[in-house]
């Protein structure tokens, strides 16, 4: 991770943790995944075993994470706005895992939870939290 990506990772973790200390939300477990999912995306883009086409998708999701303008903007909604970023990440990772061996993803995952279970959980929560219509729009982008 370069300095800019590392700074984003640390700021994201701090922002979400501070938010969750003040707010009670049913999406706590999902929101806490955001920094580790971002980290995983960065690691996958740098791994030589990942095909260029997949790396391009991961880079697109990283850009979506960093962008202040998206479907659920963080600048308006606070950390809850990361739900669409997390959902998109889970969708892209799920597609990647279904095409290849999940071992690379498991190997590069720095989170405490099982990555495959986490992806499955995020995708289930995304449909409820974001709504199926908006979720379909997000998925169509990637």
Phi and psi in radians as a Rosetta constraint file:
Dihedral C 1 N 2 CA 2 C 2 CIRCULARHARMONIC -1.384 0.35
Dihedral N 2 CA 2 C 2 N 3 CIRCULARHARMONIC 3.060 0.35
Dihedral C 2 N 3 CA 3 C 3 CIRCULARHARMONIC -1.042 0.35
Dihedral N 3 CA 3 C 3 N 4 CIRCULARHARMONIC -0.755 0.35
Dihedral C 3 N 4 CA 4 C 4 CIRCULARHARMONIC -1.088 0.35
Dihedral N 4 CA 4 C 4 N 5 CIRCULARHARMONIC -0.767 0.35
Dihedral C 4 N 5 CA 5 C 5 CIRCULARHARMONIC -1.169 0.35
Dihedral N 5 CA 5 C 5 N 6 CIRCULARHARMONIC -0.704 0.35
Dihedral C 5 N 6 CA 6 C 6 CIRCULARHARMONIC -1.112 0.35
Dihedral N 6 CA 6 C 6 N 7 CIRCULARHARMONIC -0.750 0.35
Dihedral C 6 N 7 CA 7 C 7 CIRCULARHARMONIC -1.068 0.35
Dihedral N 7 CA 7 C 7 N 8 CIRCULARHARMONIC -0.745 0.35
Dihedral C 7 N 8 CA 8 C 8 CIRCULARHARMONIC -1.087 0.35
Dihedral N 8 CA 8 C 8 N 9 CIRCULARHARMONIC -0.777 0.35
Dihedral C 8 N 9 CA 9 C 9 CIRCULARHARMONIC -0.998 0.35
Dihedral N 9 CA 9 C 9 N 10 CIRCULARHARMONIC -0.870 0.35
Dihedral C 9 N 10 CA 10 C 10 CIRCULARHARMONIC -1.160 0.35
Dihedral N 10 CA 10 C 10 N 11 CIRCULARHARMONIC -0.724 0.35
Dihedral C 10 N 11 CA 11 C 11 CIRCULARHARMONIC -1.125 0.35
Dihedral N 11 CA 11 C 11 N 12 CIRCULARHARMONIC -0.717 0.35
Dihedral C 11 N 12 CA 12 C 12 CIRCULARHARMONIC -1.095 0.35
Dihedral N 12 CA 12 C 12 N 13 CIRCULARHARMONIC -0.823 0.35
Dihedral C 12 N 13 CA 13 C 13 CIRCULARHARMONIC -1.055 0.35
Dihedral N 13 CA 13 C 13 N 14 CIRCULARHARMONIC -0.787 0.35
Dihedral C 13 N 14 CA 14 C 14 CIRCULARHARMONIC -1.131 0.35
Dihedral N 14 CA 14 C 14 N 15 CIRCULARHARMONIC -0.764 0.35
Dihedral C 14 N 15 CA 15 C 15 CIRCULARHARMONIC -1.104 0.35
Dihedral N 15 CA 15 C 15 N 16 CIRCULARHARMONIC -0.793 0.35
Dihedral C 15 N 16 CA 16 C 16 CIRCULARHARMONIC -1.201 0.35
Dihedral N 16 CA 16 C 16 N 17 CIRCULARHARMONIC -0.737 0.35
Dihedral C 16 N 17 CA 17 C 17 CIRCULARHARMONIC -1.080 0.35
Dihedral N 17 CA 17 C 17 N 18 CIRCULARHARMONIC -0.789 0.35
Dihedral C 17 N 18 CA 18 C 18 CIRCULARHARMONIC -1.089 0.35
Dihedral N 18 CA 18 C 18 N 19 CIRCULARHARMONIC -0.733 0.35
Dihedral C 18 N 19 CA 19 C 19 CIRCULARHARMONIC -1.070 0.35
Dihedral N 19 CA 19 C 19 N 20 CIRCULARHARMONIC -0.796 0.35
Dihedral C 19 N 20 CA 20 C 20 CIRCULARHARMONIC -1.237 0.35
Dihedral N 20 CA 20 C 20 N 21 CIRCULARHARMONIC -0.405 0.35
Dihedral C 20 N 21 CA 21 C 21 CIRCULARHARMONIC -1.215 0.35
Dihedral N 21 CA 21 C 21 N 22 CIRCULARHARMONIC -0.473 0.35
Dihedral C 21 N 22 CA 22 C 22 CIRCULARHARMONIC -1.689 0.35
Dihedral N 22 CA 22 C 22 N 23 CIRCULARHARMONIC -0.536 0.35
Dihedral C 22 N 23 CA 23 C 23 CIRCULARHARMONIC -2.027 0.35
Dihedral N 23 CA 23 C 23 N 24 CIRCULARHARMONIC 2.502 0.35
Dihedral C 23 N 24 CA 24 C 24 CIRCULARHARMONIC -1.767 0.35
Dihedral N 24 CA 24 C 24 N 25 CIRCULARHARMONIC 2.080 0.35
Dihedral C 24 N 25 CA 25 C 25 CIRCULARHARMONIC -2.352 0.35
Dihedral N 25 CA 25 C 25 N 26 CIRCULARHARMONIC 2.541 0.35
Dihedral C 25 N 26 CA 26 C 26 CIRCULARHARMONIC -1.244 0.35
Dihedral N 26 CA 26 C 26 N 27 CIRCULARHARMONIC -0.091 0.35
Dihedral C 26 N 27 CA 27 C 27 CIRCULARHARMONIC -1.817 0.35
Dihedral N 27 CA 27 C 27 N 28 CIRCULARHARMONIC 0.295 0.35
Dihedral C 27 N 28 CA 28 C 28 CIRCULARHARMONIC -0.920 0.35
Dihedral N 28 CA 28 C 28 N 29 CIRCULARHARMONIC -0.919 0.35
Dihedral C 28 N 29 CA 29 C 29 CIRCULARHARMONIC -1.034 0.35
Dihedral N 29 CA 29 C 29 N 30 CIRCULARHARMONIC -0.684 0.35
Dihedral C 29 N 30 CA 30 C 30 CIRCULARHARMONIC -1.244 0.35
Dihedral N 30 CA 30 C 30 N 31 CIRCULARHARMONIC -0.787 0.35
Dihedral C 30 N 31 CA 31 C 31 CIRCULARHARMONIC -1.081 0.35
Dihedral N 31 CA 31 C 31 N 32 CIRCULARHARMONIC -0.634 0.35
Dihedral C 31 N 32 CA 32 C 32 CIRCULARHARMONIC -1.153 0.35
Dihedral N 32 CA 32 C 32 N 33 CIRCULARHARMONIC -0.307 0.35
Dihedral C 32 N 33 CA 33 C 33 CIRCULARHARMONIC -1.345 0.35
Dihedral N 33 CA 33 C 33 N 34 CIRCULARHARMONIC -0.353 0.35
Dihedral C 33 N 34 CA 34 C 34 CIRCULARHARMONIC -0.896 0.35
Dihedral N 34 CA 34 C 34 N 35 CIRCULARHARMONIC -0.930 0.35
Dihedral C 34 N 35 CA 35 C 35 CIRCULARHARMONIC -1.079 0.35
Dihedral N 35 CA 35 C 35 N 36 CIRCULARHARMONIC -0.695 0.35
Dihedral C 35 N 36 CA 36 C 36 CIRCULARHARMONIC -1.232 0.35
Dihedral N 36 CA 36 C 36 N 37 CIRCULARHARMONIC -0.604 0.35
Dihedral C 36 N 37 CA 37 C 37 CIRCULARHARMONIC -1.157 0.35
Dihedral N 37 CA 37 C 37 N 38 CIRCULARHARMONIC -0.726 0.35
Dihedral C 37 N 38 CA 38 C 38 CIRCULARHARMONIC -1.047 0.35
Dihedral N 38 CA 38 C 38 N 39 CIRCULARHARMONIC -0.808 0.35
Dihedral C 38 N 39 CA 39 C 39 CIRCULARHARMONIC -1.024 0.35
Dihedral N 39 CA 39 C 39 N 40 CIRCULARHARMONIC -0.767 0.35
Dihedral C 39 N 40 CA 40 C 40 CIRCULARHARMONIC -1.068 0.35
Dihedral N 40 CA 40 C 40 N 41 CIRCULARHARMONIC -0.759 0.35
Dihedral C 40 N 41 CA 41 C 41 CIRCULARHARMONIC -1.017 0.35
Dihedral N 41 CA 41 C 41 N 42 CIRCULARHARMONIC -0.774 0.35
Dihedral C 41 N 42 CA 42 C 42 CIRCULARHARMONIC -1.094 0.35
Dihedral N 42 CA 42 C 42 N 43 CIRCULARHARMONIC -0.800 0.35
Dihedral C 42 N 43 CA 43 C 43 CIRCULARHARMONIC -1.081 0.35
Dihedral N 43 CA 43 C 43 N 44 CIRCULARHARMONIC -0.705 0.35
Dihedral C 43 N 44 CA 44 C 44 CIRCULARHARMONIC -1.130 0.35
Dihedral N 44 CA 44 C 44 N 45 CIRCULARHARMONIC -0.628 0.35
Dihedral C 44 N 45 CA 45 C 45 CIRCULARHARMONIC -1.215 0.35
Dihedral N 45 CA 45 C 45 N 46 CIRCULARHARMONIC -0.355 0.35
Dihedral C 45 N 46 CA 46 C 46 CIRCULARHARMONIC -1.724 0.35
Dihedral N 46 CA 46 C 46 N 47 CIRCULARHARMONIC -0.084 0.35
Dihedral C 46 N 47 CA 47 C 47 CIRCULARHARMONIC -1.508 0.35
Dihedral N 47 CA 47 C 47 N 48 CIRCULARHARMONIC 2.223 0.35
Dihedral C 47 N 48 CA 48 C 48 CIRCULARHARMONIC -1.157 0.35
Dihedral N 48 CA 48 C 48 N 49 CIRCULARHARMONIC -0.327 0.35
Dihedral C 48 N 49 CA 49 C 49 CIRCULARHARMONIC -1.394 0.35
Dihedral N 49 CA 49 C 49 N 50 CIRCULARHARMONIC -0.225 0.35
Dihedral C 49 N 50 CA 50 C 50 CIRCULARHARMONIC -1.580 0.35
Dihedral N 50 CA 50 C 50 N 51 CIRCULARHARMONIC 2.207 0.35
Dihedral C 50 N 51 CA 51 C 51 CIRCULARHARMONIC -1.089 0.35
Dihedral N 51 CA 51 C 51 N 52 CIRCULARHARMONIC 2.616 0.35
Dihedral C 51 N 52 CA 52 C 52 CIRCULARHARMONIC -0.982 0.35
Dihedral N 52 CA 52 C 52 N 53 CIRCULARHARMONIC -0.677 0.35
Dihedral C 52 N 53 CA 53 C 53 CIRCULARHARMONIC -1.076 0.35
Dihedral N 53 CA 53 C 53 N 54 CIRCULARHARMONIC -0.701 0.35
Dihedral C 53 N 54 CA 54 C 54 CIRCULARHARMONIC -1.252 0.35
Dihedral N 54 CA 54 C 54 N 55 CIRCULARHARMONIC -0.669 0.35
Dihedral C 54 N 55 CA 55 C 55 CIRCULARHARMONIC -1.041 0.35
Dihedral N 55 CA 55 C 55 N 56 CIRCULARHARMONIC -0.683 0.35
Dihedral C 55 N 56 CA 56 C 56 CIRCULARHARMONIC -1.062 0.35
Dihedral N 56 CA 56 C 56 N 57 CIRCULARHARMONIC -0.697 0.35
Dihedral C 56 N 57 CA 57 C 57 CIRCULARHARMONIC -1.133 0.35
Dihedral N 57 CA 57 C 57 N 58 CIRCULARHARMONIC -0.755 0.35
Dihedral C 57 N 58 CA 58 C 58 CIRCULARHARMONIC -1.118 0.35
Dihedral N 58 CA 58 C 58 N 59 CIRCULARHARMONIC -0.687 0.35
Dihedral C 58 N 59 CA 59 C 59 CIRCULARHARMONIC -1.116 0.35
Dihedral N 59 CA 59 C 59 N 60 CIRCULARHARMONIC -0.676 0.35
Dihedral C 59 N 60 CA 60 C 60 CIRCULARHARMONIC -1.079 0.35
Dihedral N 60 CA 60 C 60 N 61 CIRCULARHARMONIC -0.700 0.35
Dihedral C 60 N 61 CA 61 C 61 CIRCULARHARMONIC -1.223 0.35
Dihedral N 61 CA 61 C 61 N 62 CIRCULARHARMONIC -0.659 0.35
Dihedral C 61 N 62 CA 62 C 62 CIRCULARHARMONIC -1.041 0.35
Dihedral N 62 CA 62 C 62 N 63 CIRCULARHARMONIC -0.780 0.35
Dihedral C 62 N 63 CA 63 C 63 CIRCULARHARMONIC -1.076 0.35
Dihedral N 63 CA 63 C 63 N 64 CIRCULARHARMONIC -0.680 0.35
Dihedral C 63 N 64 CA 64 C 64 CIRCULARHARMONIC -1.129 0.35
Dihedral N 64 CA 64 C 64 N 65 CIRCULARHARMONIC -0.720 0.35
Dihedral C 64 N 65 CA 65 C 65 CIRCULARHARMONIC -1.042 0.35
Dihedral N 65 CA 65 C 65 N 66 CIRCULARHARMONIC -0.794 0.35
Dihedral C 65 N 66 CA 66 C 66 CIRCULARHARMONIC -1.361 0.35
Dihedral N 66 CA 66 C 66 N 67 CIRCULARHARMONIC -0.535 0.35
Dihedral C 66 N 67 CA 67 C 67 CIRCULARHARMONIC -1.076 0.35
Dihedral N 67 CA 67 C 67 N 68 CIRCULARHARMONIC 2.344 0.35
Dihedral C 67 N 68 CA 68 C 68 CIRCULARHARMONIC -1.338 0.35
Dihedral N 68 CA 68 C 68 N 69 CIRCULARHARMONIC -0.219 0.35
Dihedral C 68 N 69 CA 69 C 69 CIRCULARHARMONIC -1.983 0.35
Dihedral N 69 CA 69 C 69 N 70 CIRCULARHARMONIC 1.964 0.35
Dihedral C 69 N 70 CA 70 C 70 CIRCULARHARMONIC -2.694 0.35
Dihedral N 70 CA 70 C 70 N 71 CIRCULARHARMONIC -2.962 0.35
Dihedral C 70 N 71 CA 71 C 71 CIRCULARHARMONIC -1.142 0.35
Dihedral N 71 CA 71 C 71 N 72 CIRCULARHARMONIC -0.656 0.35
Dihedral C 71 N 72 CA 72 C 72 CIRCULARHARMONIC -2.107 0.35
Dihedral N 72 CA 72 C 72 N 73 CIRCULARHARMONIC 1.500 0.35
Dihedral C 72 N 73 CA 73 C 73 CIRCULARHARMONIC -1.178 0.35
Dihedral N 73 CA 73 C 73 N 74 CIRCULARHARMONIC 2.247 0.35
Dihedral C 73 N 74 CA 74 C 74 CIRCULARHARMONIC -1.118 0.35
Dihedral N 74 CA 74 C 74 N 75 CIRCULARHARMONIC -0.568 0.35
Dihedral C 74 N 75 CA 75 C 75 CIRCULARHARMONIC -1.185 0.35
Dihedral N 75 CA 75 C 75 N 76 CIRCULARHARMONIC -0.349 0.35
Dihedral C 75 N 76 CA 76 C 76 CIRCULARHARMONIC -1.706 0.35
Dihedral N 76 CA 76 C 76 N 77 CIRCULARHARMONIC -0.677 0.35
Dihedral C 76 N 77 CA 77 C 77 CIRCULARHARMONIC -1.799 0.35
Dihedral N 77 CA 77 C 77 N 78 CIRCULARHARMONIC -0.122 0.35
Dihedral C 77 N 78 CA 78 C 78 CIRCULARHARMONIC 1.262 0.35
Dihedral N 78 CA 78 C 78 N 79 CIRCULARHARMONIC -2.766 0.35
Dihedral C 78 N 79 CA 79 C 79 CIRCULARHARMONIC -1.020 0.35
Dihedral N 79 CA 79 C 79 N 80 CIRCULARHARMONIC -0.385 0.35
Dihedral C 79 N 80 CA 80 C 80 CIRCULARHARMONIC -1.030 0.35
Dihedral N 80 CA 80 C 80 N 81 CIRCULARHARMONIC -0.491 0.35
Dihedral C 80 N 81 CA 81 C 81 CIRCULARHARMONIC -1.116 0.35
Dihedral N 81 CA 81 C 81 N 82 CIRCULARHARMONIC -0.211 0.35
Dihedral C 81 N 82 CA 82 C 82 CIRCULARHARMONIC -1.421 0.35
Dihedral N 82 CA 82 C 82 N 83 CIRCULARHARMONIC -0.096 0.35
Dihedral C 82 N 83 CA 83 C 83 CIRCULARHARMONIC -1.038 0.35
Dihedral N 83 CA 83 C 83 N 84 CIRCULARHARMONIC -0.698 0.35
Dihedral C 83 N 84 CA 84 C 84 CIRCULARHARMONIC -1.216 0.35
Dihedral N 84 CA 84 C 84 N 85 CIRCULARHARMONIC -0.621 0.35
Dihedral C 84 N 85 CA 85 C 85 CIRCULARHARMONIC -1.107 0.35
Dihedral N 85 CA 85 C 85 N 86 CIRCULARHARMONIC -0.775 0.35
Dihedral C 85 N 86 CA 86 C 86 CIRCULARHARMONIC -1.147 0.35
Dihedral N 86 CA 86 C 86 N 87 CIRCULARHARMONIC -0.757 0.35
Dihedral C 86 N 87 CA 87 C 87 CIRCULARHARMONIC -1.090 0.35
Dihedral N 87 CA 87 C 87 N 88 CIRCULARHARMONIC -0.775 0.35
Dihedral C 87 N 88 CA 88 C 88 CIRCULARHARMONIC -1.101 0.35
Dihedral N 88 CA 88 C 88 N 89 CIRCULARHARMONIC -0.730 0.35
Dihedral C 88 N 89 CA 89 C 89 CIRCULARHARMONIC -1.040 0.35
Dihedral N 89 CA 89 C 89 N 90 CIRCULARHARMONIC -0.814 0.35
Dihedral C 89 N 90 CA 90 C 90 CIRCULARHARMONIC -1.077 0.35
Dihedral N 90 CA 90 C 90 N 91 CIRCULARHARMONIC -0.728 0.35
Dihedral C 90 N 91 CA 91 C 91 CIRCULARHARMONIC -1.082 0.35
Dihedral N 91 CA 91 C 91 N 92 CIRCULARHARMONIC -0.835 0.35
Dihedral C 91 N 92 CA 92 C 92 CIRCULARHARMONIC -1.158 0.35
Dihedral N 92 CA 92 C 92 N 93 CIRCULARHARMONIC -0.723 0.35
Dihedral C 92 N 93 CA 93 C 93 CIRCULARHARMONIC -1.137 0.35
Dihedral N 93 CA 93 C 93 N 94 CIRCULARHARMONIC -0.708 0.35
Dihedral C 93 N 94 CA 94 C 94 CIRCULARHARMONIC -1.056 0.35
Dihedral N 94 CA 94 C 94 N 95 CIRCULARHARMONIC -0.774 0.35
Dihedral C 94 N 95 CA 95 C 95 CIRCULARHARMONIC -1.084 0.35
Dihedral N 95 CA 95 C 95 N 96 CIRCULARHARMONIC -0.740 0.35
Dihedral C 95 N 96 CA 96 C 96 CIRCULARHARMONIC -1.095 0.35
Dihedral N 96 CA 96 C 96 N 97 CIRCULARHARMONIC -0.807 0.35
Dihedral C 96 N 97 CA 97 C 97 CIRCULARHARMONIC -1.111 0.35
Dihedral N 97 CA 97 C 97 N 98 CIRCULARHARMONIC -0.652 0.35
Dihedral C 97 N 98 CA 98 C 98 CIRCULARHARMONIC -1.200 0.35
Dihedral N 98 CA 98 C 98 N 99 CIRCULARHARMONIC -0.405 0.35
Dihedral C 98 N 99 CA 99 C 99 CIRCULARHARMONIC -1.574 0.35
Dihedral N 99 CA 99 C 99 N 100 CIRCULARHARMONIC -0.430 0.35
Dihedral C 99 N 100 CA 100 C 100 CIRCULARHARMONIC -2.304 0.35
Dihedral N 100 CA 100 C 100 N 101 CIRCULARHARMONIC -2.954 0.35
Dihedral C 100 N 101 CA 101 C 101 CIRCULARHARMONIC -1.436 0.35
Dihedral N 101 CA 101 C 101 N 102 CIRCULARHARMONIC 2.329 0.35
Dihedral C 101 N 102 CA 102 C 102 CIRCULARHARMONIC -1.253 0.35
Dihedral N 102 CA 102 C 102 N 103 CIRCULARHARMONIC -0.136 0.35
Dihedral C 102 N 103 CA 103 C 103 CIRCULARHARMONIC -1.051 0.35
Dihedral N 103 CA 103 C 103 N 104 CIRCULARHARMONIC -0.684 0.35
Dihedral C 103 N 104 CA 104 C 104 CIRCULARHARMONIC -1.084 0.35
Dihedral N 104 CA 104 C 104 N 105 CIRCULARHARMONIC -0.777 0.35
Dihedral C 104 N 105 CA 105 C 105 CIRCULARHARMONIC -1.114 0.35
Dihedral N 105 CA 105 C 105 N 106 CIRCULARHARMONIC -0.781 0.35
Dihedral C 105 N 106 CA 106 C 106 CIRCULARHARMONIC -1.065 0.35
Dihedral N 106 CA 106 C 106 N 107 CIRCULARHARMONIC -0.734 0.35
Dihedral C 106 N 107 CA 107 C 107 CIRCULARHARMONIC -1.116 0.35
Dihedral N 107 CA 107 C 107 N 108 CIRCULARHARMONIC -0.687 0.35
Dihedral C 107 N 108 CA 108 C 108 CIRCULARHARMONIC -1.539 0.35
Dihedral N 108 CA 108 C 108 N 109 CIRCULARHARMONIC -0.176 0.35
Dihedral C 108 N 109 CA 109 C 109 CIRCULARHARMONIC -1.229 0.35
Dihedral N 109 CA 109 C 109 N 110 CIRCULARHARMONIC 2.215 0.35
Dihedral C 109 N 110 CA 110 C 110 CIRCULARHARMONIC -1.801 0.35
Dihedral N 110 CA 110 C 110 N 111 CIRCULARHARMONIC -0.062 0.35
Dihedral C 110 N 111 CA 111 C 111 CIRCULARHARMONIC -1.286 0.35
Dihedral N 111 CA 111 C 111 N 112 CIRCULARHARMONIC 2.920 0.35
Dihedral C 111 N 112 CA 112 C 112 CIRCULARHARMONIC -1.454 0.35
Dihedral N 112 CA 112 C 112 N 113 CIRCULARHARMONIC -0.506 0.35
Dihedral C 112 N 113 CA 113 C 113 CIRCULARHARMONIC -1.489 0.35
Dihedral N 113 CA 113 C 113 N 114 CIRCULARHARMONIC 2.861 0.35
Dihedral C 113 N 114 CA 114 C 114 CIRCULARHARMONIC -1.206 0.35
Dihedral N 114 CA 114 C 114 N 115 CIRCULARHARMONIC 2.188 0.35
Dihedral C 114 N 115 CA 115 C 115 CIRCULARHARMONIC -1.121 0.35
Dihedral N 115 CA 115 C 115 N 116 CIRCULARHARMONIC -0.702 0.35
Dihedral C 115 N 116 CA 116 C 116 CIRCULARHARMONIC -1.171 0.35
Dihedral N 116 CA 116 C 116 N 117 CIRCULARHARMONIC -0.717 0.35
Dihedral C 116 N 117 CA 117 C 117 CIRCULARHARMONIC -1.146 0.35
Dihedral N 117 CA 117 C 117 N 118 CIRCULARHARMONIC -0.668 0.35
Dihedral C 117 N 118 CA 118 C 118 CIRCULARHARMONIC -1.111 0.35
Dihedral N 118 CA 118 C 118 N 119 CIRCULARHARMONIC -0.751 0.35
Dihedral C 118 N 119 CA 119 C 119 CIRCULARHARMONIC -1.094 0.35
Dihedral N 119 CA 119 C 119 N 120 CIRCULARHARMONIC -0.786 0.35
Dihedral C 119 N 120 CA 120 C 120 CIRCULARHARMONIC -1.065 0.35
Dihedral N 120 CA 120 C 120 N 121 CIRCULARHARMONIC -0.763 0.35
Dihedral C 120 N 121 CA 121 C 121 CIRCULARHARMONIC -1.109 0.35
Dihedral N 121 CA 121 C 121 N 122 CIRCULARHARMONIC -0.786 0.35
Dihedral C 121 N 122 CA 122 C 122 CIRCULARHARMONIC -1.048 0.35
Dihedral N 122 CA 122 C 122 N 123 CIRCULARHARMONIC -0.761 0.35
Dihedral C 122 N 123 CA 123 C 123 CIRCULARHARMONIC -1.138 0.35
Dihedral N 123 CA 123 C 123 N 124 CIRCULARHARMONIC -0.623 0.35
Dihedral C 123 N 124 CA 124 C 124 CIRCULARHARMONIC -1.212 0.35
Dihedral N 124 CA 124 C 124 N 125 CIRCULARHARMONIC -0.758 0.35
Dihedral C 124 N 125 CA 125 C 125 CIRCULARHARMONIC -1.177 0.35
Dihedral N 125 CA 125 C 125 N 126 CIRCULARHARMONIC -0.653 0.35
Dihedral C 125 N 126 CA 126 C 126 CIRCULARHARMONIC -1.036 0.35
Dihedral N 126 CA 126 C 126 N 127 CIRCULARHARMONIC -0.700 0.35
Dihedral C 126 N 127 CA 127 C 127 CIRCULARHARMONIC -1.100 0.35
Dihedral N 127 CA 127 C 127 N 128 CIRCULARHARMONIC -0.661 0.35
Dihedral C 127 N 128 CA 128 C 128 CIRCULARHARMONIC -1.348 0.35
Dihedral N 128 CA 128 C 128 N 129 CIRCULARHARMONIC -0.813 0.35
Dihedral C 128 N 129 CA 129 C 129 CIRCULARHARMONIC -1.269 0.35
Dihedral N 129 CA 129 C 129 N 130 CIRCULARHARMONIC -0.756 0.35
Dihedral C 129 N 130 CA 130 C 130 CIRCULARHARMONIC -1.604 0.35
Dihedral N 130 CA 130 C 130 N 131 CIRCULARHARMONIC -0.499 0.35
Dihedral C 130 N 131 CA 131 C 131 CIRCULARHARMONIC 1.685 0.35
Dihedral N 131 CA 131 C 131 N 132 CIRCULARHARMONIC 2.476 0.35
Dihedral C 131 N 132 CA 132 C 132 CIRCULARHARMONIC -1.146 0.35
Dihedral N 132 CA 132 C 132 N 133 CIRCULARHARMONIC -0.575 0.35
Dihedral C 132 N 133 CA 133 C 133 CIRCULARHARMONIC -1.159 0.35
Dihedral N 133 CA 133 C 133 N 134 CIRCULARHARMONIC -0.823 0.35
Dihedral C 133 N 134 CA 134 C 134 CIRCULARHARMONIC -1.197 0.35
Dihedral N 134 CA 134 C 134 N 135 CIRCULARHARMONIC -0.662 0.35
Dihedral C 134 N 135 CA 135 C 135 CIRCULARHARMONIC -1.058 0.35
Dihedral N 135 CA 135 C 135 N 136 CIRCULARHARMONIC -0.705 0.35
Dihedral C 135 N 136 CA 136 C 136 CIRCULARHARMONIC -1.115 0.35
Dihedral N 136 CA 136 C 136 N 137 CIRCULARHARMONIC -0.676 0.35
Dihedral C 136 N 137 CA 137 C 137 CIRCULARHARMONIC -1.095 0.35
Dihedral N 137 CA 137 C 137 N 138 CIRCULARHARMONIC -0.762 0.35
Dihedral C 137 N 138 CA 138 C 138 CIRCULARHARMONIC -1.080 0.35
Dihedral N 138 CA 138 C 138 N 139 CIRCULARHARMONIC -0.842 0.35
Dihedral C 138 N 139 CA 139 C 139 CIRCULARHARMONIC -1.091 0.35
Dihedral N 139 CA 139 C 139 N 140 CIRCULARHARMONIC -0.594 0.35
Dihedral C 139 N 140 CA 140 C 140 CIRCULARHARMONIC -1.156 0.35
Dihedral N 140 CA 140 C 140 N 141 CIRCULARHARMONIC -0.368 0.35
Dihedral C 140 N 141 CA 141 C 141 CIRCULARHARMONIC -1.262 0.35
Dihedral N 141 CA 141 C 141 N 142 CIRCULARHARMONIC -0.394 0.35
